[in-house]
Amino acid sequence: MYYGSEFVAKAVREWITAVGAKTAYIEPGSPWENGYCESFNSKLRDELLKGEIFYTLKEAQIVIENWRRHYNTVRPHSSLGYRPPAPETVLWPAAQPRPTPPTTPTVAPRPIMH
């Protein structure tokens, strides 16, 4: 098995050829040819990364996940008529499934001391 981006790229090109698909060539350093990624990267950088200092990987994961949730479920997007792409849904209490009671106790019984 080969690893590394050049080997992965080769395998992806071979697969694309095998399935009969074609790729769009994007000139390196041409952000106007890849507007979706460049727009997202710009927003991520401007709205989050420029204003944060992460001291641990866990802190970065939590802060970035919170930003991602806000970006996808709350923040209005102009291309969608100022609606979020994946708004949060709310289940009413009656619609939520009720948990079934456990058949065995969840806590081991206290040992008896003699």
C-alpha positions as a Markdown table, in Angstrom:
| # | Residue | x | y | z |
|---|---|---|---|---|
| 1 | Met | 0.0 | 0.0 | 0.0 |
| 2 | Tyr | 1.3 | 3.4 | -0.9 |
| 3 | Tyr | 0.8 | 6.5 | 1.3 |
| 4 | Gly | 1.3 | 10.2 | 0.6 |
| 5 | Ser | -0.7 | 12.8 | -1.3 |
| 6 | Glu | 1.0 | 12.0 | -4.6 |
| 7 | Phe | 0.0 | 8.4 | -4.4 |
| 8 | Val | -3.5 | 9.2 | -3.2 |
| 9 | Ala | -3.9 | 11.6 | -6.1 |
| 10 | Lys | -2.7 | 9.0 | -8.6 |
| 11 | Ala | -5.2 | 6.4 | -7.2 |
| 12 | Val | -8.0 | 9.0 | -7.4 |
| 13 | Arg | -7.1 | 9.9 | -11.0 |
| 14 | Glu | -7.1 | 6.2 | -11.9 |
| 15 | Trp | -10.5 | 5.6 | -10.3 |
| 16 | Ile | -12.0 | 8.7 | -12.0 |
| 17 | Thr | -10.7 | 7.3 | -15.4 |
| 18 | Ala | -12.1 | 3.8 | -14.6 |
| 19 | Val | -15.6 | 5.1 | -13.9 |
| 20 | Gly | -15.6 | 7.3 | -17.0 |
| 21 | Ala | -15.8 | 10.6 | -15.2 |
| 22 | Lys | -13.9 | 13.8 | -16.0 |
| 23 | Thr | -12.4 | 16.4 | -13.6 |
| 24 | Ala | -12.4 | 20.2 | -13.8 |
| 25 | Tyr | -8.9 | 21.6 | -13.9 |
| 26 | Ile | -8.4 | 24.4 | -11.4 |
| 27 | Glu | -5.2 | 26.4 | -12.0 |
| 28 | Pro | -3.1 | 26.5 | -8.9 |
| 29 | Gly | -3.3 | 30.0 | -7.3 |
| 30 | Ser | -6.6 | 30.8 | -9.0 |
| 31 | Pro | -9.2 | 31.2 | -6.2 |
| 32 | Trp | -11.8 | 32.5 | -8.5 |
| 33 | Glu | -12.0 | 29.0 | -10.1 |
| 34 | Asn | -12.8 | 27.4 | -6.8 |
| 35 | Gly | -15.2 | 29.9 | -5.3 |
| 36 | Tyr | -17.0 | 27.6 | -2.9 |
| 37 | Cys | -13.9 | 26.4 | -1.1 |
| 38 | Glu | -12.2 | 29.8 | -1.2 |
| 39 | Ser | -15.3 | 31.5 | 0.2 |
| 40 | Phe | -15.6 | 29.0 | 3.1 |
| 41 | Asn | -11.8 | 29.2 | 3.8 |
| 42 | Ser | -12.0 | 33.0 | 3.9 |
| 43 | Lys | -15.0 | 33.0 | 6.3 |
| 44 | Leu | -13.3 | 30.4 | 8.5 |
| 45 | Arg | -10.1 | 32.4 | 8.7 |
| 46 | Asp | -11.8 | 35.8 | 9.2 |
| 47 | Glu | -14.6 | 34.8 | 11.5 |
| 48 | Leu | -12.8 | 32.2 | 13.6 |
| 49 | Leu | -9.1 | 31.6 | 13.2 |
| 50 | Lys | -7.9 | 35.2 | 13.3 |
| 51 | Gly | -9.6 | 35.8 | 16.6 |
| 52 | Glu | -8.6 | 32.7 | 18.5 |
| 53 | Ile | -5.5 | 31.3 | 20.1 |
| 54 | Phe | -5.7 | 27.6 | 20.8 |
| 55 | Tyr | -3.7 | 26.2 | 23.6 |
| 56 | Thr | -4.7 | 22.6 | 23.2 |
| 57 | Leu | -6.0 | 20.4 | 20.5 |
| 58 | Lys | -9.1 | 19.7 | 22.5 |
| 59 | Glu | -9.8 | 23.4 | 22.8 |
| 60 | Ala | -9.4 | 23.8 | 19.1 |
| 61 | Gln | -11.8 | 20.9 | 18.4 |
| 62 | Ile | -14.5 | 22.3 | 20.7 |
| 63 | Val | -14.3 | 25.9 | 19.4 |
| 64 | Ile | -14.2 | 24.9 | 15.8 |
| 65 | Glu | -17.1 | 22.5 | 16.2 |
| 66 | Asn | -19.2 | 25.2 | 17.8 |
| 67 | Trp | -18.3 | 27.6 | 15.0 |
| 68 | Arg | -19.2 | 24.9 | 12.4 |
| 69 | Arg | -22.6 | 24.2 | 14.0 |
| 70 | His | -23.4 | 28.0 | 14.0 |
| 71 | Tyr | -22.2 | 28.4 | 10.4 |
| 72 | Asn | -24.4 | 25.5 | 9.2 |
| 73 | Thr | -27.5 | 25.8 | 11.4 |
| 74 | Val | -27.9 | 29.5 | 12.5 |
| 75 | Arg | -25.9 | 31.8 | 10.2 |
| 76 | Pro | -28.0 | 33.1 | 7.2 |
| 77 | His | -26.5 | 32.5 | 3.8 |
| 78 | Ser | -27.2 | 35.0 | 1.1 |
| 79 | Ser | -27.3 | 32.4 | -1.7 |
| 80 | Leu | -30.1 | 30.6 | 0.2 |
| 81 | Gly | -32.3 | 33.6 | 0.6 |
| 82 | Tyr | -30.7 | 34.4 | 4.0 |
| 83 | Arg | -31.6 | 31.0 | 5.5 |
| 84 | Pro | -29.2 | 28.6 | 7.1 |
| 85 | Pro | -28.2 | 25.6 | 4.9 |
| 86 | Ala | -29.2 | 23.0 | 7.6 |
| 87 | Pro | -31.4 | 24.6 | 10.2 |
| 88 | Glu | -31.7 | 22.8 | 13.5 |
| 89 | Thr | -34.9 | 20.8 | 13.9 |
| 90 | Val | -36.8 | 20.4 | 17.1 |
| 91 | Leu | -38.7 | 17.3 | 18.1 |
| 92 | Trp | -41.7 | 17.9 | 20.3 |
| 93 | Pro | -41.7 | 15.7 | 23.4 |
| 94 | Ala | -44.6 | 13.6 | 22.1 |
| 95 | Ala | -42.6 | 12.7 | 19.0 |
| 96 | Gln | -39.5 | 11.6 | 20.8 |
| 97 | Pro | -39.2 | 7.9 | 21.5 |
| 98 | Arg | -39.3 | 6.9 | 25.1 |
| 99 | Pro | -36.5 | 4.9 | 26.4 |
| 100 | Thr | -37.3 | 1.3 | 27.4 |
| 101 | Pro | -36.6 | 0.4 | 31.0 |
| 102 | Pro | -33.6 | -1.8 | 31.4 |
| 103 | Thr | -34.2 | -5.5 | 32.1 |
| 104 | Thr | -31.2 | -5.8 | 34.3 |
| 105 | Pro | -30.0 | -3.4 | 37.0 |
| 106 | Thr | -27.6 | -0.8 | 35.7 |
| 107 | Val | -25.7 | -0.7 | 39.0 |
| 108 | Ala | -24.1 | -3.8 | 40.5 |
| 109 | Pro | -25.5 | -4.8 | 43.8 |
| 110 | Arg | -23.6 | -3.8 | 46.9 |
| 111 | Pro | -21.4 | -6.6 | 48.2 |
| 112 | Ile | -22.3 | -8.0 | 51.6 |
| 113 | Met | -19.6 | -7.9 | 54.2 |
| 114 | His | -19.4 | -10.7 | 56.8 |
